[in-house]
Amino acid sequence: MFKGLLDKFRKGKPLDYDEAKELAQDKDIEIRKEVAEHKKAQPEILYFLAQDQAASVREAIASNPTTPRQADLMLTKDKNVEVRSVLAAKISKLAPGLKADEVDKIRQTTYAALEALAKDQATKVRQIVAETLKDMADAPPAVIRHLAEDSELVVCAPVLENSPVLTDDDLLHIINLNPVEGALSAIANRGSLPDEVMEEIFATNDTVAVSALLENASANIKEDLLERICDKSRTVKSLQTPMVHRPTLPKGVALRLADFVADHLIKALLNRKDLDPETAAAVREEVAFRLDIAAENEASEQTETSYAKAKRLQKEGNLDPAVVETALKSGQKEYPIAVLAVLSGLRVSAVEKIADADNAKGIVALCWKAELSADTSMIVQKRLGRITPNKVIKPSNGKYPLNQDEMEWLLEFFAD
């Protein structure tokens, strides 16, 4: 008879209460579990099985969408974490639109179960609730705020970073609570942030959170705040990399960075595509001047010759052609000659010969060989070659006015 009852149940045929109860009381856990999983089992039977001694049976009840809500509420206090975890995954999906003051009994009980799971002693359970609710626009605000203030990062971070339910005031409140480490970074990663929240993040002196804010391409950081973060990065070097790689940099901030940014970040700063030509030129000049001064100081300490210094900088990848113009403007001669020799591949004696020849064409050919800009060649003519203004050879539409054959012949002439 029992076998026939079980077959009837497995084929989906309706069982009366007594028949279902007989199966629910069977000694075989797997049979009781089958009943617990069945979508058409009577509510009373499912409630009965919610108190089963076997955790696997209670887990099946927790996952069954037809389980009476009162049974779900009872399972929020289950001693087994896995049972509560499975329940959390199910109940959290019912959260949209729930309110603390529900009138409908079923919705009221659902909210109570959700609230209990959001406060569960097991981090895993609370994490499941947070991960499920993090993107819901109509998740219960009180539950979201509670999760956002959780002491475990794996619980609060998903909500802090993603939940559209959190208001600006909620975020400011959480920042001022001195939350768990990493919580501020989660806030800094949000898709959109008001100015006041970004100001508060900066005011906390949480370097990791400020770095996250800089890396957040969707965060519209005002120039004034960027300048203050930039100034802070002079001493807090971990902020320099996200500053240099910030999607957009105002001119003033870019120039500030050029003055002190770490050497390994200089190329990244110079290679930014968002700087207008004028700003890019100003940044290059600032960097070139800085590198030149640093190189001079190092050379003086090590009694390094100008040529050796230029060769070393070239080997290190830091010999910027702009340094020629910068050095000449500061009144130097020996060093720009050395740099021109290294960049052009000519001997220092050949460069000196060109510099002293009072020959504008020779200077132009030298600058071309050193791959300086045609505009820079005018400064080199005036400052290094001492060519009078009326004899200076000007670029033609930004390009060198002499043809390649003529310039190569001039270089061969002076190299002899």
Secondary structure, DSSP 8 states (H G I E B T S, - for coil): -HHHHHHHHHTT----HHHHHHHHT-S-HHHHHHHHH-TTS-HHHHHHHTT-S-HHHHHHHHH-TTS-HHHHHHHTT-S-HHHHHHHHHHHHTT-TT--TT--SHHHHHHHHHHHHHHT-SSHHHHHHHHHHHTT-TTS-HHHHHHHHT-SSHHHHHHHHHH-TT--HHHHHHHHHT--STTHHHHHHTSS---HHHHHHHHHTT-HHHHHHHHH-TT----HHHHHHHHHHTTT-GGGHHHHHT-S---HHHHHHHHHH--GGGHHHHHT-SSS-HHHHHHHHHHHHHHHHHHHHHHHHHHT--HHHHHHHHHHHT---THHHHHHHHTT--HHHHHHHHHHHT--HHHHHHHHTTT-HHHHHHHHHHTT--HHHHHHHHHHTS---GGG----BTTB-SS-HHHHHHHHHHHH-
